[in-house]
Every structure is written in structure tokens, then in C-alpha cells.
Amino acid sequence: MTSTVELTKENFDQMVSENEFVLIDFWASWCGPCRQFAPVYEQAAQDNPDLVFGKVDTEAQPELAAAFDIQSIPTLMIVRDQVAVFAQPGALPGPVLEDLIGQARNLDMDQVRKSIADQQEQAPQEQEQAPQEQAQQEQ
């Protein structure tokens, strides 16, 4: 019996929106490091039954891989409250994955959302400054 969920473009949004904490393993069957990481990921799923552990087969779901700009696999992503709080390529050893799950569990999501809002407020200001600087350079 598997404790991971196969994520597809049909069920991805629903899984992420209906679950507070989702780990996502982007993988492919031909990928050696992915196959090495699979039992570690499966064990973590069994050790954390309160969390959703999803797997995205990048060969079967190229749209999802493209949507998240997955450049190399395996890539692990952690989504809390519909916010990606972690994304990193590479197979992780079990203790590192457990530590990462613990860190993600302990995040203050109100603080994370505030930080994202602050970044989004700064981005338009930077975009407004760029045309002004360009106009000054052209003069």
C-alpha cells in the first residue's frame, strides 16, 4: 500500500487547495536519483500520516513540470496554505527530509504571507522605476 498520491493536472489544484500541507516530489521513472529518493519519500509519508505526500511524474504531466519551471529532478516542493514555502532539486537523505518537514511545520504562515505581500508591494515600485531610469539614460 502506498501512502503517496499521484498528482495530475486534473487533481493538482484540488489537492493543494483542500490540504493545508502538501509535499510534492517531481520525478520520472528513468531518473536514477528519483528512484533512490522514492523509498526515503515513501518512508517520510508513512512517518507523517497527517500530511499529503504527492508525486508528479514529469513525463506524464509535462504541463505541471512546466508550470513550476522544474529544471531538474527529483525536485521537492512543500506547499503550506497554498503557498510554496520550499522548492529544491536533488534527492535528500531521510534525516534531512525529516528536518525539513519539521521546519515547514514550524513556519509562522502569517509571517510568510506578510513577507510575500511585502515583496509584491516592492516589485511594482521597481518596475515603475525601470522605465524612468531608461528614459533618463536615453536623454
N, C-alpha and C positions, 0 to 999 in steps of 0.2 A: 504494500500500500504506500502510495506517495503522499507526502504532505505539502507538495508544491502544486501550484495552479498554473496551467498553460495559459499564458496571456496572448490574446489575439487582438487585431484591430476592432473586432466586434465586441469583446468584453473588457478591453483595457480601461476605458473611461469609467465604466460602471464599477470595476474593482477598485480603482483609485478613489473614486468619489464616495463609495459606500464603506470604505475601510480607512480607519484613522492612520494606520501604519502599514505600509506595503514595501517589501524588499523586492527588487526586480533584478534578475540575472539575465543579461543579454548574452546569448550563446549560439553556437552552431555545432552540429554533430561532427563535422570534420576537424574541429578545433581541439588540439591536444590539451592545452591549458584549461579549456572549458570542461573537458571530460575529467581532468584531475580535480577541478573545483567542485564538480557536481556532488560527490559524496559529502564534502565539507558543508556545502549549502543545504543539502538534504538533512544532515545531522542538526544543523542550526535550526532548520524548520521544525524538526521533531522536538528540539530543546526549547523552542519558543512557540508553543501552540496557539498563543493569543495573537500572534502576528500573521499577516498574509505574506507568503513567500511565492512570488510569481516568477515564471520563466518565459522569456521571449526568444523563440527560435528565429534568429535574424535571417535565416534562409527562407523560412515560411512566412515571415512577417517583415518584409523589407521596408514597408511603409512606416512601421513603428520604429525600426532602427534608424531610418532617415529622419523621422520626426524628432528624435532625441540626439541626432548627429552622432551616432555611435560610430567611432572610427576604428576601434579595436575591441576584440572580445577575448575573454569574458569582460564585461563591464557590469559592475554592481551599482545599482541606484537605490536610494532609500527615499521614499515619499511619505511625509507626515502631513496630515491635514491638507492634502492636495498640493503640498509644496515639496519640490525636490530638495532635500537637505544634504544629500551626498551623492556623488557620482564619480566613479573612478574605474579605469580599466585595470585588469590584472587579477589573477587568481589569488585569493587571500588564504592564509593558514587559518585553521579553526579558531585558535585563541584571538587572533586579530579580528576576525569576523565577530566573535562574541563581544569583544571590547567595543567594536564599532556599533553594534546593536545597543549595547549599554549606553554609549554616548548619545545615540539618537533618541533613546527612550528618555534621557535626562534633559533633552533640549527644552528650553522655555519657548514654546511656539509663538506666544505673544511677542516675545523679543525678536524672534526670527521674522515674523510678519512686519514688525516695525522697521527692522533693518532693510527688508525688501522694499517697503514703502519709501524709506529714506533714499535708497538707491534709485528708485523710479522717479522720485522728485528731482534728483540731481541730473539724471540723464537728459530730460528735455532742456534743461538750462544749458548743458554742454552742447547740445545740438543747435540751440539758438545762437550760442557764441561762435560756433564754427563758421556760419555764413558771414558774420560780421568781420571775423578775422580775415576771411578770404577776401572780402571786399576791400579791407584796408591794405592787404598785400597787393591787390591789383592796381591800386591808385599810384 
